[in-house]
Amino acid sequence: MIEKQTINIAFLSKGLNAYHAHIKPFIENAPNCNYRFFVYHVNRFYSPYSSISNPEIVCVDLTREVNYKKLLHKHKIDIVLSYNPGNIFDMFFLSICKRENIKTVYFQHGIQLDFNSFDPNILSSGNSHEKKVNSTHKYLFFYLTIFYNVLLNKVPLSLLKTVWIKSRYLLKRNASGIPKYGLKTDHCNYGFVYGKLDKEYLVNSMEMEPNNIFISGYPFIEPQSIALPNVETSGKQFLYISSALREVGVIPISIEEEMVFYRSLKKQVSSAGYRLLIKIHPQEDISTFENYLVQDSNLAVYKDANLAELAKSADIIAGDYSTALFYGIKYYKPIVIIQTEYFSSYPFDFTNFGIGVKTEIDNLNIILSNGMEIDKSSYDSFLTNYLLSKNGKSLYWNFYALVGKLFLKK
């Protein structure tokens, strides 16, 4: 069997701020040099100040391109990966790929939540005027791009139907019956998910072929031997992992109100004898935290730091419903779920699995002072059922194994 000389892999990403968390690990785990990587993005609408400083990666701003079919053939793309294939723009782009016999892949990057599991109207509540203007420009671009590509490539009616179904949701805010990651008539060829329930969701919601969905586990990054800055080797450390709920518009609060939360968090943590470490989300701007919070011996803020190292160094890990808390489970750390007035309950509740303790922020000091223990059997069960791959291999190993099968020719 003769292997294809070079396999061209493209990542479809909304913003470049997701590069370190979602794209870079795929590139670093490539088994050999027979791959060329492309990042297709619409960064100006999501993270205009982010960039990639890797000369070996071809970074393409899709807002500056018109004919996507021509672009794909120019780059001789073999396979496209997306972590958000239900977005109307991603769906349209991936549909063009499929029409050109380019393989499309969905890889899970967070807890899979169906639209019916939360109220989508909260996503736009409290947004600033600037964000609403940006959103208007974004969707205007999406639809103009779709229109141009329909004219240029004679897109079939089936693809326009896909756009219409997704548009109906956007216009009516009625998510009933609409899967989050595509449609029954239009979805990715392959999927890589954390666990059995995630696979069942793709099969039941979109009728994806079960044999094309791989349970590859959560894509944990491995700890590095390099010491993290501002992490003490002595003393108790409390790691809070942000989900960027204000930044993405889920919680309608101002930056100032969010910083009040972090100051309260520091006060509670410090009074219990812990040092506060804050790991912000890839979509958040670290300069915002540096401008609003005084970093001293009891506080350190990180963005691109190795999360595995942070989790290992922490005595207790806290957050809301972020998948990043999975690191706390992997390293058997006590977990605190900090509740908010904006959710009567989180879409995913770790305590339902015997993991973590829920508390209001004003009671955190008491929880910490009383001490925390874990139920190891609950952690073991969660790891086995939800976080570990079926064959014991990583997401990246499983992905490149699939690529090998697809592009090996007799």
PyMOL commands that set and color helices and strands:
alter all, ss='L'
color gray80, all
select helices_A, chain A and resi 16-28+43-45+62-64+68-75+88-99+115-117+120-123+129-153+157-172+196-206+210-212+255-271+286-292+307-313+323-330+350-353+361-370+376-387+395-406
alter helices_A, ss='H'
color red, helices_A
select strands_A, chain A and resi 2-3+7-13+35-41+58-61+79-82+103-107+190-193+213-215+236-241+274-279+299-302+316-319+335-338+357-359+408-409
alter strands_A, ss='S'
color yellow, strands_A
deselect
rebuild
show_as cartoon
